């Protein structure tokens, strides 16, 4: 496929406070391997959840890909619309393989990938 490149926002990256929890179906290896549980609505997607106003301010949309940087670790996730998340914050659940490198970081930086 085509190589992705980072496209800067108004500054090179945006810093956000990270809201975390461990979704009920990511708490241990048994439930993580249960495909039936992973398909329920209680299963949280490993994504960067933001409210609509924050998406507009950043000129991004749900489904865009971002690099999430915490300390020296980095993962690539998609953006998800979630109006329960306050401005200046992002919700990124813990407990999944995709978000494990972030650990319990309280603050993260986002970099847009196109």
Secondary structure, 3 states (H helix, E strand, C coil): CCCCCECCCCCCCEEEEEECCECHHHCCHHHHHCHHHHCCCCCCCCCEEECHHHHHHHCCCCCCEEEEEECCEEEEEEEEECCCCCCCEEECCECCCCCHHHCCCCEEEEEEEC
